[in-house]
Amino acid sequence: TLLDEAILSSRVVINQYPNSRFVEDAYYIISISMFLKEDYKGAQNHLNKLIDLFPNGKSKVEAYLWLSYCELKLDNSNNSQKILNKTIVENKLNKDESYLSNIIFAELFLERGEFSNAYEKYKEAIEYSSTDVEKIKIYNQLIKISDKNEDYINLVEFLDDIYPFLRTIKEKKEIKLLSIKYNKELENFEYVILEIEEML
């Protein structure tokens, strides 16, 4: 609902105040809102408009990165890679842009089945993340990938890494129980015993 409201408000700016200094922001908001709603084609169209209308605008680098992300989501990984590489070569990325570029790289590697490279790019994204929510989101993705591939060695590491960022006792308990489960799979029985004793 909030994304829909953001899109509607931004369209008002574009249609009724075409000369406003907020038009660039409006196109950016529409593009990202559509992406988050998984309307990747719509996001792609508005990002192209944003780039055409404001080729040297403040959102230029992010616009190209999100355009690369759209291409990836639309199963055009070669185009995604080309846009991403060109954007990185031609620009010095700030923290937020570096975060986003590493997320895209990670998903490109995942698509190719290059899990070790995907892990590394996700870890780099964590270094550039601005909030605990972003960190938790990436760690959850790492946990999901390693579990799916039965990569329990990395999985228990990711479970340990996410733990300090969790806020509720319930979340921390769930992660500890998962950690015990997979350490048991790895026959790390000393760790399992110590953790159970600590929880008790």
C-alpha positions in Angstrom: 0.0 0.0 0.0 2.8 2.4 0.9 4.6 1.6 -2.4 1.4 2.3 -4.3 0.9 5.6 -2.5 4.6 6.6 -3.3 4.0 5.8 -7.0 0.8 7.9 -7.1 2.3 10.8 -5.3 5.3 10.8 -7.6 3.1 10.7 -10.7 1.4 13.8 -9.4 4.7 15.6 -9.3 5.7 14.5 -12.8 2.3 15.3 -14.4 1.3 18.5 -12.6 4.8 20.0 -11.8 7.0 18.9 -14.8 9.5 21.7 -14.2 9.8 21.0 -10.5 13.3 20.1 -9.0 11.6 17.0 -7.5 10.9 15.4 -10.9 14.1 13.4 -10.8 13.3 12.1 -7.3 9.8 11.2 -8.5 11.1 9.0 -11.3 13.5 7.4 -8.9 10.8 6.7 -6.4 8.5 5.2 -9.0 11.3 3.0 -10.4 12.4 1.6 -7.0 8.8 1.2 -5.8 7.9 -0.8 -8.9 11.0 -3.0 -8.5 10.0 -3.7 -4.9 6.6 -4.6 -6.1 8.3 -7.0 -8.5 7.1 -5.1 -11.6 10.6 -5.3 -13.1 9.5 -4.2 -16.6 7.8 -1.1 -15.3 10.8 -0.3 -13.1 13.1 -0.8 -16.2 11.0 1.6 -18.3 11.0 4.3 -15.6 14.8 3.9 -15.0 15.4 4.4 -18.7 13.3 7.6 -18.6 15.2 8.8 -15.5 18.5 8.2 -17.3 17.3 9.9 -20.5 15.9 13.0 -18.7 18.7 13.3 -16.2 21.9 11.9 -17.7 24.1 13.6 -15.2 21.6 13.7 -12.3 22.3 12.8 -8.7 20.6 9.4 -9.2 22.6 8.5 -12.3 24.8 5.7 -10.8 22.1 4.2 -8.7 19.7 4.3 -11.7 22.2 2.2 -13.8 22.7 -0.2 -10.9 18.9 -0.7 -10.5 18.7 -1.1 -14.3 21.2 -3.9 -14.1 19.2 -5.5 -11.3 16.0 -5.3 -13.5 17.8 -7.0 -16.3 18.9 -9.8 -14.0 15.3 -10.2 -12.7 14.0 -10.3 -16.3 16.4 -13.2 -17.1 18.8 -11.0 -19.1 21.9 -11.8 -17.1 24.4 -10.9 -19.9 22.8 -7.4 -20.2 22.8 -7.1 -16.4 26.6 -8.0 -16.3 27.4 -5.5 -19.0 25.6 -2.6 -17.3 27.0 -3.5 -14.0 30.6 -3.7 -15.2 30.3 -0.4 -17.2 28.8 1.4 -14.2 31.6 0.3 -11.9 34.4 1.1 -14.3 33.1 4.6 -15.1 32.1 5.7 -11.6 33.5 5.8 -8.1 30.7 4.1 -6.0 29.6 5.4 -2.6 28.7 3.2 0.3 25.0 2.6 -0.8 26.0 2.0 -4.4 28.7 -0.5 -3.4 26.1 -2.3 -1.2 23.7 -2.6 -4.2 26.4 -3.6 -6.7 27.6 -6.4 -4.5 24.1 -7.7 -4.0 23.7 -7.8 -7.8 27.0 -9.5 -8.3 26.1 -12.1 -5.7 22.8 -12.9 -7.5 24.6 -13.1 -10.8 27.0 -15.7 -9.3 24.1 -17.6 -7.8 22.5 -17.8 -11.2 25.7 -19.5 -12.5 25.9 -21.8 -9.6 29.1 -20.2 -8.3 28.2 -20.3 -4.6 31.6 -19.5 -3.2 31.8 -16.3 -5.2 28.2 -15.4 -4.2 29.1 -15.9 -0.6 32.0 -13.5 -0.9 29.9 -10.8 -2.7 27.2 -11.1 0.0 29.8 -10.7 2.7 31.2 -7.6 0.9 27.6 -6.2 0.8 27.4 -6.7 4.5 30.5 -4.5 4.9 28.7 -1.7 3.1 25.3 -2.1 4.7 24.0 0.8 6.7 21.5 -1.0 9.1 21.2 -4.2 11.0 18.0 -4.9 9.0 20.1 -5.0 5.8 22.7 -7.3 7.5 20.0 -9.7 8.8 18.4 -9.8 5.3 21.8 -10.8 3.7 22.6 -13.4 6.4 19.2 -14.9 6.0 19.9 -15.3 2.3 23.3 -16.9 3.0 21.7 -19.3 5.5 19.0 -20.2 2.9 21.6 -20.8 0.1 24.0 -22.9 2.3 21.1 -24.9 3.7 19.7 -25.7 0.2 23.2 -26.9 -0.9 23.8 -28.8 2.4 26.9 -26.7 2.9 26.7 -27.0 6.7 30.2 -25.8 7.4 29.4 -22.3 6.0 25.8 -22.5 7.4 26.9 -22.8 11.0 29.3 -19.8 10.4 26.4 -17.7 9.0 24.2 -18.7 12.0 26.9 -17.5 14.4 27.4 -14.3 12.4 23.7 -13.3 12.3 23.2 -13.9 16.1 24.5 -10.5 17.4 22.2 -8.6 15.1 19.0 -10.3 16.3 16.8 -8.3 18.7 14.3 -10.6 20.3 14.9 -13.5 22.6 12.7 -15.7 20.4 14.8 -15.0 17.3 18.0 -15.7 19.2 16.6 -19.0 20.5 15.5 -20.1 17.1 19.0 -19.4 15.7 20.7 -21.2 18.5 18.5 -24.3 18.0 19.3 -24.3 14.3 23.0 -23.9 15.1 22.8 -26.9 17.5 21.0 -28.9 14.8 23.6 -28.3 12.1 26.6 -28.7 14.4 25.1 -32.0 15.3 25.1 -32.9 11.6 28.8 -31.9 11.5 29.4 -34.0 14.6 30.6 -31.0 16.6 29.3 -32.6 19.7 31.4 -30.6 22.2 29.9 -27.4 20.8 26.4 -28.9 20.9 26.8 -29.9 24.6 28.1 -26.5 25.6 25.3 -24.7 23.8 22.6 -26.9 25.3 24.0 -26.4 28.8 24.1 -22.6 28.3 20.5 -22.5 27.0 19.4 -24.6 30.0 
